[in-house]
Amino acid sequence: MDREVARHVIRASFRSFGELTDLLPLLKAQCDPEEYKVLAKMIASIGAEASLTLNKHVFAAFPGLEDEFQASIDKYGRIL
């Protein structure tokens, strides 16, 4: 994979987790507390897994890429 594809992978990873995170208010409003608790933990686990495996692998292969994404988060509050 080249650097541009690596950027695409990281963006997709963050977008996917963002989509799941966006579900939390709906789930909290529509599910009973125990079900919500289980689902929220599953969503958190998915985010942690992506960060610890996929993102870590891509960032290790492309030095400076993590800093590039962090700079975007610091400046805009999100990845552009």
Secondary structure, 3 states (H helix, E strand, C coil): CCHHHHHHHHHHHHHHHHHHHHCHHHHHHHCCHHHHHHHHHHHHHHHHHHHHHHHHHHHHHCCCHHHHHHHHHHHHCCCC
